Amino acid sequence: MTDRRQRPRRGQGELEAQVLSALREAEGPATAGWVQERLGSDLAYTTVVTILTRLLDKGAVTRERAGRSFAWTPASDEAGLAARKMRKVLDSERNREAVLASFVTALGPDDERLLRELLGQPEAERED
């Protein structure tokens, strides 16, 4: 018989998003223990380490030695992470031109105007 009082499982990516959010709130590099404490005691330390390691593999976080453990830092802000995801999807497709064309034609007028403005800027200005 199953325990019906069990908490519902988190959606795919939800836990990763929560861990990243906690790291962004930190004033500097944070340990897995700090992240666990921030997210609540119902989350096992090993689960937090597993999520952080997956995020490291995805390039979403970096880590540095902190004694016998690691301190973790987000690799970029939320916009940078979203851009990395978009690039990964684009890189996985065979027909980049068709994917980009479909993306642009699906944009609303304001987003399309913004994209055109960004593409019209010199590269040095876009990196700021």
C-alpha positions as CSV (number, residue, x, y, z in Angstrom):
1,M,0.0,0.0,0.0
2,T,1.4,3.4,-0.9
3,D,1.4,6.4,1.4
4,R,-1.1,8.9,0.0
5,R,0.4,11.7,2.1
6,Q,3.6,11.6,0.1
7,R,4.5,14.9,-1.5
8,P,3.9,15.1,-5.3
9,R,7.0,14.7,-7.4
10,R,8.5,17.9,-8.8
11,G,8.2,18.5,-12.5
12,Q,11.2,17.9,-14.8
13,G,13.6,20.8,-14.4
14,E,11.8,22.3,-11.5
15,L,14.4,21.2,-9.0
16,E,17.2,22.5,-11.2
17,A,15.5,25.8,-11.4
18,Q,15.0,26.0,-7.7
19,V,18.7,25.2,-7.1
20,L,19.8,27.8,-9.6
21,S,17.5,30.4,-8.0
22,A,19.0,29.6,-4.6
23,L,22.5,30.1,-6.0
24,R,21.6,33.4,-7.6
25,E,20.4,34.6,-4.1
26,A,23.8,33.8,-2.6
27,E,26.2,36.6,-2.0
28,G,29.0,34.5,-3.5
29,P,29.9,30.9,-4.2
30,A,27.6,28.6,-2.1
31,T,28.1,25.0,-0.8
32,A,25.6,22.2,-1.4
33,G,24.8,22.4,2.3
34,W,23.8,26.0,2.0
35,V,21.6,25.3,-1.0
36,Q,20.0,22.4,0.8
37,E,19.3,24.6,3.8
38,R,17.9,27.3,1.6
39,L,15.5,24.9,-0.2
40,G,14.2,23.1,2.9
41,S,15.0,20.1,4.9
42,D,12.9,17.7,2.9
43,L,15.6,17.6,0.2
44,A,18.5,15.2,0.8
45,Y,22.0,16.6,0.6
46,T,22.9,13.9,-1.9
47,T,20.0,15.1,-4.1
48,V,21.3,18.6,-4.1
49,V,24.8,17.5,-5.0
50,T,23.4,15.4,-7.9
51,I,21.4,18.4,-9.2
52,L,24.5,20.6,-8.9
53,T,26.6,18.1,-10.8
54,R,24.0,17.8,-13.6
55,L,23.9,21.6,-13.8
56,L,27.7,21.6,-14.0
57,D,27.5,19.1,-16.9
58,K,25.1,21.4,-18.7
59,G,27.4,24.4,-18.2
60,A,24.8,26.2,-16.0
61,V,27.1,26.4,-12.9
62,T,30.8,26.4,-12.1
63,R,32.5,25.1,-9.0
64,E,35.7,25.7,-7.0
65,R,37.3,23.7,-4.2
66,A,36.2,24.8,-0.7
67,G,38.0,22.6,1.7
68,R,36.9,19.0,1.2
69,S,33.8,20.1,-0.7
70,F,32.9,22.5,-3.5
71,A,31.4,26.0,-3.7
72,W,29.0,26.5,-6.6
73,T,28.2,29.6,-8.6
74,P,25.7,30.2,-11.5
75,A,27.6,30.4,-14.8
76,S,25.3,33.1,-16.1
77,D,22.1,35.0,-15.2
78,E,18.6,33.7,-16.2
79,A,18.8,35.4,-19.7
80,G,22.2,33.7,-20.3
81,L,20.9,30.3,-19.3
82,A,17.8,30.7,-21.5
83,A,20.1,31.7,-24.4
84,R,22.3,28.7,-23.8
85,K,19.2,26.4,-24.0
86,M,18.0,28.1,-27.2
87,R,21.5,27.6,-28.7
88,K,21.5,23.9,-27.7
89,V,18.2,23.3,-29.4
90,L,19.4,25.1,-32.6
91,D,22.6,23.1,-32.6
92,S,20.7,19.9,-32.4
93,E,18.7,20.6,-35.6
94,R,19.8,19.7,-39.1
95,N,18.3,22.7,-40.9
96,R,19.4,25.7,-39.0
97,E,18.0,28.1,-41.6
98,A,14.5,26.6,-41.4
99,V,14.6,26.6,-37.6
100,L,15.7,30.3,-37.4
101,A,13.2,31.3,-40.1
102,S,10.3,29.6,-38.2
103,F,11.4,31.2,-35.0
104,V,11.6,34.7,-36.4
105,T,8.2,34.4,-38.2
106,A,6.6,33.2,-35.0
107,L,7.8,36.3,-33.1
108,G,5.4,39.1,-32.2
109,P,6.0,42.5,-33.8
110,D,7.7,43.9,-30.7
111,D,10.1,41.0,-30.3
112,E,10.9,41.0,-34.1
113,R,11.7,44.7,-33.9
114,L,13.9,44.1,-30.9
115,L,15.7,41.3,-32.6
116,R,16.3,43.4,-35.7
117,E,17.7,46.2,-33.5
118,L,20.0,43.8,-31.7
119,L,21.2,42.4,-35.0
120,G,21.9,45.9,-36.3
121,Q,24.2,46.7,-33.4
122,P,27.9,46.4,-33.7
123,E,29.1,43.2,-32.0
124,A,31.0,45.1,-29.3
125,E,27.8,46.8,-28.2
126,R,25.9,43.5,-27.9
127,E,28.4,42.0,-25.5
128,D,27.6,44.6,-22.8
